[in-house]
Amino acid sequence: MNGQDITPLLERVRTGDADARSRLWERVEREVRAIASHALRRENKAHRMETTAVVDEAYLRLFGEKAPAFEHREHLFGAVARIVAEILIGEARRRRRRPKPVDPDALLGVLDEAPTQTWTAEDFAAVDAAIDRLEEDPRHERKANVLRMQYFGGLSLEKIAELLELSRDSVKRDLRLGRAWIYRELTRRKGLG
């Protein structure tokens, strides 16, 4: 899958072309499923949603009536990672009426954990909120997308580079700089910075 395949489809989808939407979904569904599957592995097994349910909900949010118009593949895959995170956070909040407070020290540790580390709903929400703050600065939009793809999608550096048509070194640099920004943000909010 390359940008030449997706970019014209994104343009046609923006004009309301249903055939282009179907063809675009055929090209990206496997990646959406992989992102959802990985994110679900981080969830508590007792409360885990089915991958198909997450993928179906993601499709509705990507291509439903109030769907955003995607400008390019980075925008699309960044949105996929965000949508999967929102679905899981929403589901976790529905299961639990009173969320536990987030311990900033524990959250800083979560950011460095291996992809198999189980995150709580609060961890998902706190990391997502920190990435949202990073993304508020347009200069950091790509870093935010890369972080979401790794944290919520569990994608490897190579896969992120492929999807965003970047070099592996660019993805690695974005991850390093994005993590550093989040560490500063979390420690500052904790009152340590």
C-alpha positions, 0 to 999 in steps of 0.5 A, a space after each residue: 500500500 503506498 500513498 499513490 494508491 490512497 491519496 486519489 481515493 482520499 480526494 474522491 472520498 472528500 467529494 462523497 464518492 461511495 465507490 472510492 470510500 469502499 475501495 479506500 476501506 479495502 486498502 486500509 481495513 487490515 491496518 485498522 484491524 491490526 491497530 485495534 487488535 494490538 490496542 485490545 491486547 493491552 486491555 484487561 482480558 476480562 473486559 476486552 471488546 472484540 476486535 471486530 466490534 472496534 473495527 466496525 465502530 472505527 469504520 463508522 467514525 471514519 466514514 459515517 455522516 460526521 466523518 472528518 475529511 482526510 487530507 493525506 495518509 498521515 492524517 488518516 492513520 493518525 485518526 485511526 489510532 485516535 479513534 481506536 483509543 477513543 473507543 477503548 477509553 469510552 468502553 472502559 469508562 462505561 464499565 466503570 463509573 468512578 475512574 481511579 486517579 492517575 499516578 503521574 509516576 506510574 504513567 511515566 513508567 507506562 510510557 516506557 513499558 513493552 507493548 504487552 504491558 496492560 494499561 488501565 482505562 486511566 492510563 489510556 486516557 492520560 496518555 491520549 490527553 497528553 498526546 492531544 496537548 502535544 498535537 495542539 501545536 501544528 508543528 508536532 502533529 506528526 509526532 502525535 500521530 506517530 506516538 498514537 500509532 505506537 502506543 495505541 496501535 502497537 505498530 513497529 517503527 518499520 510499519 509506521 514508517 511504511 504507513 506514513 511514507 517516512 524513513 525509519 530514522 524520522 519515525 524514531 526521531 519523532 518518537 524520541 522527541 514526542 516522548 520527551 515532550 510528554 515527559 516534560 508535560 507530565 512532570 510539569 503538571 505534577 509540579 516537578 518541572 
